[in-house]
Amino acid sequence: MIAVLLVLALWLDTPGLVQTAETVHAPTQFAHVNNTFRFEAAAPLARVAPLFGPEGERCWAGKHWDPQFVYPQPARDLEGAVFTVRHGEHHSVWVNTIFDLAGGRMQYVMVIPEVLVSLIDVRLKDMGATHTAVEVTYARTALATVANDGVQAMGASDRDSGPDWQRSVEACLAVQQAH
């Protein structure tokens, strides 16, 4: 036992090798956030649901939302669609994993390579002829520690997005109604 303690003491005293047990054994911590927001859209499910496909979202998401479809060609909203979106200096790759208009369920996996991965889950509930309940959950995970702060900030933004999404979706519905 004394020999083990002596070797440990010498190892810890060697320049450049001083490490705490915490840094030796602790895995790298990547930020993970999970946030949900809810709102109601003043339209029936049949009108609201198509707005949550990548093409349908163009109506309300703003000019920064410009999905470039890899599959299918020509572009259309369907389960299994793969597309990219530019985010500043990064390109994200999106896969539509669930696209059920009648059931009011859409889900996407989005990856910005070496930065983050996100799961976006949209659940719609028919509230009758005039309203649809919308629930959106974002689960985001950093893929690098340098992305931790950004993932945390995105999580805070996600959590507070309901009112903006509601205004934008309802503005889109109003434009569609006018045509």
Secondary structure by P-SEA (a helix, b strand, c coil): caaaaaaaaaaaaccccccccccccccbbbbbbbbbbbbbbccccccccccccccccccccccccccccccccccccccccccccccccbbbbbbbcbbbccccbbbbbbbccccbbbbbbbbbbbccccbbbbbbbbbbbbccccaaaaaaaaaaaaaaaaaaaaaaaaaaaaaaaac
